[in-house]
Amino acid sequence: MTEQTRNRPVAPQVLATIAVVALTVAALAAVSLAVYTDNESVANNTISSGTIDLTATPATAAISMTAITPGDQVTAPMTIGNAGDVALRYAMTSTTTEDTFASSLTFTVKSGVATCTDAGFGASGTVEYTGILGSTATSAILGNVAQGNQAGDRSLAPATNEVLCLNVRLPAASGNISQGQTTSATLTFAAEQTANNP
């Protein structure tokens, strides 16, 4: 090949051919990317949190008596329920307005009592607590209000309840120190979830 041949300009026809080939390749590439597609949406993926809802019935004056004398007792039922939608456990405390008379009274809590009356209290059931009525510093009655599974905590599944039978007695051996006294106890029930809370 001569020097003149090597330096000869590329003919327009050649350039046109190259352009056509490039366009053809590009078109083929575009055609090769054309595929069938489809989309599907899945809606209503809803997450709801549970609720802890502890109930106590009656809500006030669950157990009361006036003019109590040594040897007397008063008995009454209290229903504790789980109105929420997750399992819970609860503890119970008692806070009194004074300490002297409260410590003279014997407070007993039983579960599973068939007839929760003065006459039926001793006939059935399981003693869950017996001791003083409470204290101004707050006394633990059932379980422990600390988080987690504690000895004495009571468990309730959703939409269930249990009846606690409460009994307060002024022992027959009580002396004049208890005469003319009054005390009032506030019973507090603290609940928490049981799931993921060992």
N, CA, C and O of each residue as an XYZ file, in Angstrom:
792
protein
N       0.854     -1.183      0.000
C       0.000      0.000      0.000
C       0.893      1.236      0.000
O       1.852      1.345      0.763
N       0.533      2.169     -0.895
C       1.364      3.357     -1.030
C       1.013      4.366      0.016
O      -0.035      4.289      0.655
N       1.919      5.338      0.190
C       1.690      6.409      1.177
C       0.441      7.184      0.801
O      -0.270      7.658      1.687
N       0.160      7.322     -0.447
C      -1.005      8.052     -0.908
C      -2.279      7.336     -0.525
O      -3.281      7.959     -0.173
N      -2.226      6.004     -0.601
C      -3.413      5.206     -0.235
C      -3.718      5.318      1.235
O      -4.877      5.440      1.631
N      -2.644      5.275      2.072
C      -2.852      5.332      3.525
C      -3.443      6.656      3.935
O      -4.218      6.700      4.890
N      -3.124      7.704      3.279
C      -3.570      9.024      3.693
C      -4.872      9.454      3.017
O      -5.339     10.576      3.217
N      -5.452      8.562      2.220
C      -6.678      8.920      1.517
C      -7.807      9.087      2.523
O      -7.963      8.237      3.400
N      -8.614     10.168      2.427
C      -9.736     10.399      3.356
C     -10.752      9.282      3.259
O     -10.949      8.664      2.213
N     -11.410      9.043      4.431
C     -12.456      8.017      4.459
C     -13.631      8.507      3.644
O     -14.082      9.643      3.793
N     -14.104      7.664      2.810
C     -15.202      8.039      1.924
C     -16.474      8.258      2.716
O     -16.690      7.571      3.714
N     -17.321      9.183      2.313
C     -18.604      9.432      2.990
C     -19.470      8.196      3.077
O     -20.204      8.021      4.050
N     -19.397      7.334      2.076
C     -20.204      6.125      2.093
C     -19.822      5.224      3.265
O     -20.670      4.569      3.870
N     -18.533      5.207      3.565
C     -18.058      4.363      4.679
C     -18.573      4.915      5.996
O     -19.024      4.162      6.859
N     -18.506      6.228      6.148
C     -19.000      6.855      7.377
C     -20.486      6.591      7.544
O     -20.957      6.309      8.646
N     -21.204      6.683      6.468
C     -22.652      6.436      6.529
C     -22.926      5.003      6.926
O     -23.845      4.728      7.697
N     -22.119      4.079      6.394
C     -22.311      2.663      6.743
C     -22.058      2.433      8.219
O     -22.793      1.695      8.875
N     -21.024      3.060      8.736
C     -20.696      2.910     10.164
C     -21.832      3.460     11.022
O     -22.194      2.853     12.029
N     -22.390      4.590     10.638
C     -23.484      5.206     11.387
C     -24.702      4.303     11.394
O     -25.361      4.137     12.420
N     -24.994      3.723     10.241
C     -26.149      2.829     10.144
C     -25.960      1.600     11.036
O     -26.894      1.166     11.712
N     -24.767      1.053     11.032
C     -24.489     -0.119     11.873
C     -24.650      0.237     13.354
O     -25.214     -0.538     14.127
N     -24.148      1.420     13.744
C     -24.255      1.843     15.153
C     -25.698      2.004     15.561
O     -26.092      1.589     16.651
N     -26.494      2.609     14.687
C     -27.900      2.786     14.990
C     -28.615      1.451     15.069
O     -29.498      1.259     15.904
N     -28.240      0.551     14.216
C     -28.855     -0.782     14.232
C     -28.552     -1.501     15.536
O     -29.435     -2.107     16.143
N     -27.296     -1.430     15.961
C     -26.900     -2.084     17.226
C     -27.672     -1.478     18.386
O     -28.158     -2.199     19.258
N     -27.787     -0.136     18.400
C     -28.514      0.541     19.474
C     -29.975      0.129     19.481
O     -30.572     -0.077     20.538
N     -30.548      0.011     18.274
C     -31.955     -0.384     18.191
C     -32.145     -1.809     18.699
O     -33.103     -2.106     19.413
N     -31.219     -2.680     18.319
C     -31.310     -4.069     18.769
C     -31.179     -4.158     20.285
O     -31.848     -4.969     20.924
N     -30.304     -3.311     20.866
C     -30.126     -3.307     22.320
C     -31.402     -2.849     23.005
O     -31.805     -3.395     24.032
N     -32.031     -1.838     22.419
C     -33.275     -1.342     22.995
C     -34.361     -2.394     22.919
O     -35.127     -2.578     23.864
N     -34.425     -3.083     21.790
C     -35.423     -4.133     21.630
C     -35.185     -5.263     22.621
O     -36.140     -5.841     23.138
N     -33.933     -5.583     22.890
C     -33.627     -6.697     23.789
C     -34.011     -6.391     25.235
O     -34.153     -7.318     26.033
N     -34.190     -5.073     25.607
C     -34.573     -4.693     26.957
C     -36.076     -4.610     27.132
O     -36.535     -4.361     28.247
N     -36.845     -4.803     26.112
C     -38.301     -4.759     26.199
C     -38.805     -6.103     26.717
O     -38.796     -7.093     25.986
N     -39.258     -6.142     28.014
C     -39.709     -7.398     28.638
C     -41.088     -7.188     29.236
O     -41.497     -6.053     29.482
N     -41.805     -8.277     29.471
C     -43.081     -8.210     30.153
C     -42.859     -7.893     31.628
O     -41.944     -8.445     32.240
N     -43.674     -7.019     32.209
C     -43.562     -6.676     33.635
C     -44.935     -6.665     34.288
O     -45.960     -6.598     33.610
N     -44.940     -6.731     35.604
C     -46.193     -6.673     36.355
C     -45.882     -6.204     37.766
O     -44.782     -6.441     38.265
N     -46.829     -5.546     38.416
C     -46.688     -5.092     39.793
C     -47.913     -5.488     40.598
O     -49.034     -5.481     40.090
N     -47.690     -5.827     41.838
C     -48.805     -6.178     42.729
C     -48.592     -5.490     44.068
O     -47.492     -5.552     44.617
N     -49.621     -4.830     44.610
C     -49.531     -4.136     45.893
C     -50.275     -4.922     46.965
O     -51.387     -5.397     46.738
N     -49.660     -5.052     48.119
C     -50.285     -5.718     49.260
C     -50.540     -4.655     50.324
O     -49.602     -4.170     50.957
N     -51.789     -4.298     50.519
C     -52.143     -3.199     51.422
C     -52.554     -3.705     52.797
O     -52.589     -4.907     53.058
N     -52.860     -2.764     53.653
C     -53.412     -3.033     54.991
C     -52.509     -3.896     55.858
O     -52.990     -4.795     56.548
N     -51.226     -3.640     55.832
C     -50.290     -4.330     56.723
C     -50.229     -3.546     58.036
O     -49.349     -2.710     58.237
N     -51.185     -3.837     58.925
C     -51.401     -3.029     60.123
C     -50.818     -3.703     61.354
O     -50.999     -4.902     61.566
N     -50.122     -2.924     62.157
C     -49.573     -3.403     63.427
C     -50.223     -2.589     64.545
O     -50.179     -1.359     64.529
N     -50.821     -3.275     65.508
C     -51.457     -2.597     66.637
C     -50.811     -3.046     67.938
O     -50.482     -4.220     68.110
N     -50.636     -2.111     68.840
C     -50.064     -2.456     70.141
C     -51.155     -2.952     71.083
O     -52.324     -2.595     70.939
N     -50.762     -3.774     72.042
C     -51.700     -4.314     73.018
C     -51.944     -3.329     74.145
O     -51.294     -2.288     74.236
N     -52.892     -3.677     75.003
C     -53.216     -2.820     76.143
C     -53.245     -3.627     77.432
O     -53.686     -4.776     77.458
N     -52.765     -2.999     78.501
C     -52.883     -3.540     79.845
C     -54.017     -2.779     80.523
O     -53.952     -1.557     80.655
N     -55.047     -3.490     80.949
C     -56.198     -2.834     81.577
C     -56.661     -3.689     82.752
O     -57.446     -4.622     82.588
N     -56.164     -3.355     83.932
C     -56.533     -4.079     85.147
C     -57.753     -3.415     85.771
O     -57.806     -2.191     85.887
N     -58.729     -4.217     86.170
C     -59.929     -3.676     86.804
C     -60.075     -4.250     88.203
O     -59.655     -5.376     88.471
N     -60.673     -3.466     89.091
C     -60.944     -3.914     90.462
C     -62.367     -3.518     90.817
O     -62.742     -2.348     90.729
N     -63.153     -4.507     91.221
C     -64.559     -4.274     91.558
C     -64.869     -4.880     92.930
O     -64.603     -6.061     93.153
N     -65.432     -4.081     93.858
C     -65.846     -2.692     93.722
C     -64.654     -1.735     93.682
O     -63.551     -2.076     94.109
N     -64.899     -0.535     93.162
C     -63.818      0.433     92.994
C     -63.531      1.209     94.274
O     -62.512      1.893     94.367
N     -64.411      1.110     95.253
C     -64.208      1.805     96.527
C     -64.933      1.052     97.634
O     -65.881      0.309     97.379
N     -64.473      1.253     98.869
C     -65.099      0.636    100.049
C     -65.342     -0.857     99.866
O     -66.442     -1.355    100.104
N     -64.294     -1.566     99.438
C     -64.433     -3.006     99.220
C     -64.727     -3.747    100.519
O     -65.478     -4.722    100.527
N     -64.132     -3.282    101.613
C     -64.346     -3.946    102.897
C     -64.346     -2.890    103.996
O     -63.343     -2.211    104.219
N     -65.470     -2.760    104.672
C     -65.621     -1.726    105.696
C     -66.503     -2.242    106.831
O     -67.351     -3.112    106.633
N     -66.284     -1.692    108.016
C     -67.103     -2.054    109.175
C     -66.982     -0.958    110.218
O     -65.900     -0.413    110.435
N     -68.083     -0.639    110.856
C     -68.067      0.344    111.942
C     -68.314     -0.363    113.270
O     -68.907     -1.441    113.308
N     -67.860      0.247    114.346
C     -68.066     -0.265    115.699
C     -67.556     -1.699    115.861
O     -68.188     -2.514    116.532
N     -66.424     -1.998    115.250
C     -65.841     -3.328    115.388
C     -65.323     -3.496    116.818
O     -64.797     -2.552    117.409
N     -65.474     -4.687    117.362
C     -65.006     -4.994    118.712
C     -64.145     -6.251    118.656
O     -64.211     -6.996    117.679
N     -63.344     -6.498    119.681
C     -62.482     -7.678    119.668
C     -63.278     -8.961    119.368
O     -64.319     -9.226    119.969
N     -62.755     -9.734    118.427
C     -63.410    -10.971    118.016
C     -64.261    -10.811    116.771
O     -64.656    -11.809    116.168
N     -64.560     -9.559    116.362
C     -65.371     -9.321    115.160
C     -64.531     -9.481    113.893
O     -63.304     -9.377    113.909
N     -65.235     -9.735    112.814
C     -64.585     -9.814    111.506
C     -65.532     -9.280    110.447
O     -66.741     -9.201    110.661
N     -64.979     -8.920    109.317
C     -65.763     -8.513    108.158
C     -65.121     -9.143    106.930
O     -63.900     -9.131    106.768
N     -65.970     -9.691    106.072
C     -65.494    -10.425    104.900
C     -66.207     -9.915    103.658
O     -67.411     -9.661    103.694
N     -65.477     -9.762    102.563
C     -66.095     -9.288    101.317
C     -65.262     -9.723    100.117
O     -64.039     -9.827    100.210
N     -65.922     -9.977     98.991
C     -65.191    -10.353     97.773
C     -64.741     -9.135     96.986
O     -65.376     -8.081     97.030
N     -63.651     -9.290     96.273
C     -63.178     -8.275     95.329
C     -62.782     -8.986     94.047
O     -62.020     -9.952     94.075
N     -63.300     -8.509     92.928
C     -63.015     -9.126     91.630
C     -61.928     -8.325     90.917
O     -62.063     -7.121     90.704
N     -60.866     -9.007     90.559
C     -59.758     -8.407     89.814
C     -59.800     -8.975     88.404
O     -59.772    -10.192     88.218
N     -59.868     -8.094     87.411
C     -60.016     -8.557     86.037
C     -58.978     -7.981     85.088
O     -58.353     -6.956     85.363
N     -58.813     -8.663     83.975
C     -57.944     -8.200     82.888
C     -58.839     -7.848     81.709
O     -59.270     -8.724     80.959
N     -59.115     -6.544     81.553
C     -59.958     -6.077     80.450
C     -59.128     -5.739     79.213
O     -59.673     -5.270     78.214
N     -57.837     -5.968     79.270
C     -56.969     -5.701     78.132
C     -56.899     -6.892     77.192
O     -57.665     -7.847     77.319
N     -55.964     -6.822     76.241
C     -55.852     -7.907     75.261
C     -54.497     -8.614     75.308
O     -54.145     -9.342     74.380
N     -53.739     -8.401     76.381
C     -52.500     -9.151     76.583
C     -52.478     -9.681     78.014
O     -53.110     -9.120     78.909
N     -51.742    -10.766     78.211
C     -51.644    -11.361     79.543
C     -50.901    -10.409     80.488
O     -49.990     -9.688     80.079
N     -51.311    -10.426     81.750
C     -50.676     -9.548     82.728
C     -50.446    -10.285     84.037
O     -50.995    -11.361     84.273
N     -49.622     -9.681     84.880
C     -49.506    -10.112     86.264
C     -49.611     -8.868     87.127
O     -49.266     -7.767     86.698
N     -50.093     -9.058     88.354
C     -50.288     -7.884     89.194
C     -49.832     -8.152     90.618
O     -49.731     -9.292     91.072
N     -49.562     -7.052     91.297
C     -49.212     -7.093     92.714
C     -50.170     -6.167     93.457
O     -50.810     -5.304     92.856
N     -50.256     -6.358     94.764
C     -51.201     -5.582     95.564
C     -50.498     -5.016     96.783
O     -49.736     -5.716     97.450
N     -50.757     -3.736     97.075
C     -50.210     -3.098     98.267
C     -51.344     -2.456     99.060
O     -52.445     -2.266     98.544
N     -51.065     -2.124    100.319
C     -52.045     -1.466    101.171
C     -51.384     -0.313    101.916
O     -50.374     -0.490    102.597
N     -51.972      0.863    101.773
C     -51.478      2.053    102.473
C     -52.573      2.550    103.409
O     -53.687      2.829    102.965
N     -52.270      2.662    104.683
C     -53.271      3.073    105.661
C     -53.037      4.503    106.139
O     -51.966      5.082    105.951
N     -54.072      5.045    106.758
C     -54.002      6.437    107.220
C     -53.274      6.576    108.551
O     -52.893      7.682    108.935
N     -53.077      5.465    109.259
C     -52.303      5.465    110.499
C     -51.760      4.061    110.711
O     -52.121      3.137    109.982
N     -50.902      3.896    111.696
C     -50.228      2.610    111.875
C     -50.686      1.810    113.085
O     -50.659      0.580    113.048
N     -51.101      2.468    114.144
C     -51.389      1.760    115.398
C     -52.568      0.809    115.265
O     -52.426     -0.389    115.509
N     -53.720      1.322    114.883
C     -54.901      0.467    114.757
C     -54.743     -0.502    113.587
O     -55.167     -1.654    113.669
N     -54.127     -0.027    112.491
C     -53.936     -0.889    111.319
C     -53.117     -2.125    111.665
O     -53.369     -3.213    111.148
N     -52.143     -1.949    112.537
C     -51.305     -3.089    112.917
C     -52.003     -4.013    113.909
O     -51.558     -5.140    114.125
N     -53.096     -3.542    114.514
C     -53.870     -4.384    115.428
C     -54.840     -5.285    114.669
O     -55.263     -6.316    115.192
N     -55.188     -4.913    113.468
C     -56.134     -5.674    112.650
C     -55.400     -6.744    111.844
O     -54.300     -6.519    111.340
N     -56.024     -7.891    111.736
C     -55.460     -8.979    110.926
C     -56.177     -9.007    109.581
O     -57.394     -9.173    109.505
N     -55.399     -8.842    108.540
C     -55.929     -8.815    107.170
C     -55.532    -10.111    106.481
O     -54.355    -10.467    106.437
N     -56.521    -10.811    105.946
C     -56.258    -12.072    105.244
C     -56.888    -12.020    103.859
O     -58.039    -11.613    103.700
N     -56.122    -12.436    102.869
C     -56.610    -12.495    101.486
C     -56.534    -13.949    101.027
O     -55.490    -14.595    101.124
N     -57.653    -14.444    100.530
C     -57.695    -15.823    100.038
C     -58.214    -15.850     98.599
O     -58.980    -14.982     98.181
N     -57.785    -16.851     97.865
C     -58.316    -17.106     96.528
C     -59.072    -18.430     96.566
O     -58.823    -19.280     97.421
N     -59.987    -18.587     95.638
C     -60.706    -19.855     95.532
C     -61.695    -20.129     96.637
O     -62.008    -21.289     96.904
N     -62.195    -19.102     97.287
C     -63.188    -19.296     98.341
C     -64.563    -19.500     97.695
O     -64.997    -18.696     96.871
N     -65.230    -20.573     98.077
C     -66.527    -20.885     97.470
C     -67.595    -19.875     97.863
O     -68.364    -19.422     97.016
N     -67.646    -19.523     99.133
C     -68.626    -18.555     99.623
C     -67.895    -17.508    100.443
O     -67.461    -17.776    101.563
N     -67.760    -16.307     99.879
C     -66.963    -15.269    100.518
C     -67.823    -14.480    101.506
O     -68.248    -13.358    101.229
N     -68.064    -15.085    102.645
C     -68.803    -14.466    103.736
C     -68.058    -14.762    105.033
O     -67.107    -15.543    105.040
N     -68.490    -14.137    106.132
C     -67.868    -14.432    107.424
C     -67.949    -15.919    107.728
O     -66.983    -16.514    108.204
N     -69.102    -16.518    107.453
C     -69.304    -17.934    107.768
C     -68.531    -18.846    106.821
O     -68.034    -19.894    107.234
N     -68.427    -18.447    105.546
C     -67.800    -19.334    104.568
C     -66.313    -19.114    104.371
O     -65.659    -19.886    103.670
N     -65.770    -18.067    104.982
C     -64.372    -17.707    104.724
C     -63.395    -18.823    105.084
O     -62.452    -19.081    104.337
N     -63.607    -19.477    106.202
C     -62.656    -20.491    106.641
C     -62.874    -21.861    106.035
O     -62.072    -22.769    106.254
N     -63.961    -22.028    105.264
C     -64.316    -23.360    104.774
C     -63.557    -23.787    103.526
O     -63.424    -24.985    103.278
N     -63.061    -22.855    102.742
C     -62.391    -23.219    101.485
C     -61.415    -22.129    101.080
O     -61.322    -21.078    101.712
N     -60.699    -22.411    100.015
C     -59.793    -21.412     99.471
C     -58.358    -21.550     99.937
O     -58.037    -22.366    100.800
N     -57.511    -20.739     99.348
C     -56.074    -20.744     99.638
C     -55.668    -19.383    100.182
O     -56.002    -18.353     99.595
N     -54.956    -19.373    101.291
C     -54.488    -18.122    101.883
C     -53.335    -17.581    101.038
O     -52.310    -18.242    100.872
N     -53.516    -16.380    100.510
C     -52.477    -15.724     99.719
C     -51.690    -14.723    100.569
O     -50.529    -14.428    100.284
N     -52.336    -14.208    101.613
C     -51.677    -13.258    102.510
C     -52.411    -13.244    103.839
O     -53.638    -13.339    103.880
N     -51.662    -13.125    104.920
C     -52.236    -12.820    106.215
C     -51.215    -12.003    106.997
O     -50.037    -12.354    107.056
N     -51.677    -10.915    107.593
C     -50.772    -10.022    108.311
C     -51.514     -8.758    108.689
O     -52.738     -8.774    108.817
N     -50.806     -7.678    108.869
C     -51.437     -6.422    109.234
C     -52.241     -5.866    108.066
O     -52.031     -6.245    106.914
N     -53.163     -4.963    108.379
C     -53.990     -4.378    107.325
C     -53.157     -3.557    106.357
O     -53.464     -3.500    105.167
N     -52.118     -2.929    106.850
C     -51.260     -2.101    106.008
C     -50.470     -1.146    106.870
O     -50.395     -1.311    108.088
N     -49.875     -0.141    106.237
C     -49.094      0.848    106.976
C     -49.048      2.141    106.189
O     -49.322      2.171    104.989
N     -48.696      3.215    106.892
C     -48.578      4.500    106.203
C     -47.431      4.494    105.211
O     -47.404      5.291    104.274
N     -46.489      3.597    105.419
C     -45.344      3.486    104.509
C     -45.626      2.551    103.339
O     -44.761      2.346    102.488
N     -46.825      1.985    103.292
C     -47.281      1.042    102.265
C     -46.707     -0.361    102.507
O     -45.494     -0.554    102.579
N     -47.600     -1.306    102.627
C     -47.228     -2.704    102.873
C     -47.523     -3.553    101.649
O     -48.554     -3.387    100.998
N     -46.615     -4.458    101.342
C     -46.845     -5.412    100.256
C     -47.835     -6.459    100.745
O     -47.659     -7.038    101.817
N     -48.874     -6.699     99.955
C     -49.894     -7.695    100.303
C     -49.762     -8.922     99.403
O     -49.663    -10.048     99.890
N     -49.761     -8.699     98.105
C     -49.584     -9.790     97.141
C     -48.449     -9.434     96.191
O     -48.458     -8.359     95.592
N     -47.486    -10.312     96.049
C     -46.409    -10.104     95.093
C     -45.552     -8.895     95.422
O     -45.411     -8.482     96.573
N     -44.987     -8.349     94.349
C     -44.063     -7.220     94.483
C     -44.243     -6.315     93.276
O     -44.309     -6.786     92.141
N     -44.324     -5.012     93.526
C     -44.564     -4.079     92.422
C     -43.337     -3.872     91.539
O     -43.435     -3.222     90.498
N     -42.186     -4.410     91.933
C     -40.989     -4.298     91.105
C     -41.221     -5.006     89.774
O     -41.935     -6.006     89.716
N     -40.617     -4.487     88.706
C     -40.801     -5.074     87.385
C     -40.249     -6.481     87.336
O     -39.228     -6.790     87.950
N     -40.945     -7.331     86.592
C     -40.510     -8.711     86.427
C     -41.316     -9.660     87.285
O     -42.112     -9.242     88.126
N     -41.101    -10.927     87.061
C     -41.838    -11.972     87.769
C     -41.328    -12.093     89.200
O     -40.191    -12.500     89.437
N     -42.187    -11.733     90.146
C     -41.814    -11.765     91.555
C     -42.673    -12.799     92.290
O     -43.798    -13.086     91.881
N     -42.137    -13.345     93.364
C     -42.891    -14.301     94.173
C     -44.181    -13.658     94.658
O     -44.173    -12.543     95.180
N     -45.289    -14.370     94.482
C     -46.578    -13.872     94.936
C     -47.362    -13.080     93.913
O     -48.540    -12.798     94.134
N     -46.737    -12.706     92.782
C     -47.467    -12.004     91.728
C     -48.611    -12.879     91.225
O     -48.484    -14.102     91.171
N     -49.709    -12.263     90.861
C     -50.884    -12.975     90.353
C     -50.977    -12.757     88.845
O     -50.740    -11.647     88.368
N     -51.317    -13.796     88.093
C     -51.385    -13.710     86.633
C     -52.828    -13.825     86.147
O     -53.637    -14.571     86.698
N     -53.120    -13.056     85.094
C     -54.439    -13.105     84.474
C     -54.294    -13.071     82.957
O     -53.592    -12.220     82.410
N     -54.965    -14.001     82.283
C     -55.013    -13.989     80.823
C     -55.990    -12.900     80.374
O     -56.794    -12.425     81.176
N     -55.928    -12.501     79.099
C     -56.872    -11.485     78.618
C     -58.321    -11.917     78.811
O     -58.657    -13.090     78.649
N     -59.166    -10.965     79.156
C     -60.613    -11.188     79.303
C     -60.946    -12.220     80.382
O     -61.938    -12.939     80.264
N     -60.135    -12.298     81.421
C     -60.423    -13.189     82.541
C     -60.387    -12.383     83.837
O     -59.936    -11.238     83.861
N     -60.869    -13.001     84.911
C     -60.821    -12.358     86.216
C     -60.719    -13.411     87.307
O     -60.890    -14.605     87.060
N     -60.440    -12.953     88.502
C     -60.447    -13.834     89.655
C     -61.050    -13.073     90.833
O     -60.997    -11.845     90.898
N     -61.625    -13.840     91.764
C     -62.234    -13.246     92.941
C     -61.318    -13.480     94.135
O     -60.988    -14.616     94.474
N     -60.918    -12.384     94.763
C     -60.160    -12.465     96.001
C     -61.134    -12.258     97.156
O     -61.979    -11.365     97.107
N     -61.017    -13.074     98.179
C     -61.879    -12.940     99.347
C     -61.083    -12.234    100.441
O     -60.066    -12.745    100.908
N     -61.555    -11.056    100.845
C     -60.854    -10.227    101.823
C     -61.514    -10.384    103.195
O     -62.739    -10.389    103.317
N     -60.691    -10.509    104.198
C     -61.201    -10.646    105.555
C     -60.361     -9.800    106.504
O     -59.133     -9.880    106.509
N     -61.050     -8.983    107.309
C     -60.374     -8.179    108.327
C     -60.949     -8.578    109.680
O     -62.164     -8.606    109.876
N     -60.056     -8.884    110.598
C     -60.478     -9.347    111.928
C     -59.753     -8.549    113.008
O     -58.565     -8.250    112.890
N     -60.491     -8.213    114.057
C     -59.875     -7.637    115.248
C     -59.752     -8.764    116.261
O     -60.752     -9.212    116.822
N     -58.530     -9.219    116.494
C     -58.347    -10.390    117.367
C     -59.030    -10.211    118.720
O     -59.111     -9.106    119.257
N     -59.523    -11.343    119.259
C     -60.237    -11.321    120.538
C     -59.354    -10.822    121.679
O     -59.848    -10.294    122.675
N     -58.060    -10.994    121.522
C     -57.141    -10.598    122.587
C     -56.766     -9.118    122.530
O     -55.952     -8.653    123.327
N     -57.357     -8.379    121.592
C     -57.021     -6.951    121.472
C     -57.416     -6.201    122.740
O     -58.493     -6.430    123.292
N     -56.557     -5.317    123.193
C     -56.817     -4.566    124.418
C     -57.438     -3.212    124.143
O     -57.866     -2.919    123.026
N     -57.478     -2.396    125.176
C     -58.100     -1.085    125.075
C     -57.395     -0.145    124.110
O     -57.952      0.887    123.737
N     -56.171     -0.488    123.699
C     -55.443      0.384    122.784
C     -56.173      0.542    121.450
O     -55.994      1.534    120.744
N     -57.005     -0.462    121.117
C     -57.721     -0.412    119.838
C     -59.086      0.254    119.960
O     -59.777      0.432    118.957
N     -59.481      0.624    121.173
C     -60.811      1.191    121.384
C     -60.900      2.618    120.824
O     -60.001      3.436    121.023
N     -61.996      2.894    120.124
C     -62.245      4.218    119.589
C     -61.318      4.635    118.462
O     -61.167      5.829    118.206
N     -60.696      3.687    117.784
C     -59.738      3.984    116.716
C     -60.380      3.850    115.336
O     -61.369      3.138    115.162
N     -59.815      4.529    114.388
C     -60.256      4.431    112.992
C     -59.039      4.408    112.082
O     -58.078      5.152    112.274
N     -59.105      3.553    111.107
C     -58.056      3.529    110.078
C     -58.721      3.303    108.734
O     -59.801      2.717    108.661
N     -58.094      3.756    107.695
C     -58.615      3.554    106.342
C     -57.477      3.069    105.455
O     -56.380      3.628    105.462
N     -57.754      2.038    104.704
C     -56.723      1.451    103.838
C     -57.045      1.692    102.370
O     -58.189      1.554    101.936
N     -56.020      2.052    101.621
C     -56.133      2.142    100.167
C     -55.410      0.948     99.568
O     -54.199      0.793     99.725
N     -56.164      0.113     98.884
C     -55.592     -1.073     98.238
C     -55.232     -0.709     96.800
O     -56.080     -0.262     96.028
N     -53.985     -0.906     96.463
C     -53.503     -0.542     95.124
C     -53.040     -1.790     94.390
O     -52.301     -2.610     94.937
N     -53.476     -1.921     93.163
C     -53.116     -3.061     92.323
C     -52.282     -2.550     91.150
O     -52.738     -1.698     90.387
N     -51.085     -3.060     91.008
C     -50.177     -2.633     89.939
C     -49.959     -3.789     88.972
O     -49.559     -4.882     89.372
N     -50.229     -3.529     87.688
C     -50.143     -4.590     86.686
C     -49.053     -4.303     85.669
O     -48.685     -3.151     85.439
N     -48.542     -5.371     85.061
C     -47.545     -5.269     83.997
C     -47.723     -6.441     83.048
O     -48.315     -7.455     83.416
N     -47.218     -6.309     81.835
C     -47.290     -7.398     80.863
C     -46.420     -8.558     81.314
O     -45.425     -8.368     82.014
N     -46.805     -9.763     80.907
C     -45.966    -10.928     81.210
C     -45.067    -11.288     80.040
O     -43.986    -11.839     80.246
N     -45.485    -10.991     78.821
C     -44.675    -11.325     77.640
C     -43.392    -10.490     77.616
O     -43.416     -9.282     77.852
N     -42.278    -11.156     77.328
C     -40.978    -10.485     77.222
C     -40.621     -9.710     78.486
O     -39.927     -8.695     78.425
N     -41.096    -10.189     79.624
C     -40.860     -9.514     80.895
C     -40.648    -10.575     81.979
O     -41.483    -10.741     82.868
N     -39.526    -11.287     81.894
C     -39.294    -12.397     82.828
C     -39.075    -11.909     84.252
O     -38.867    -12.718     85.157
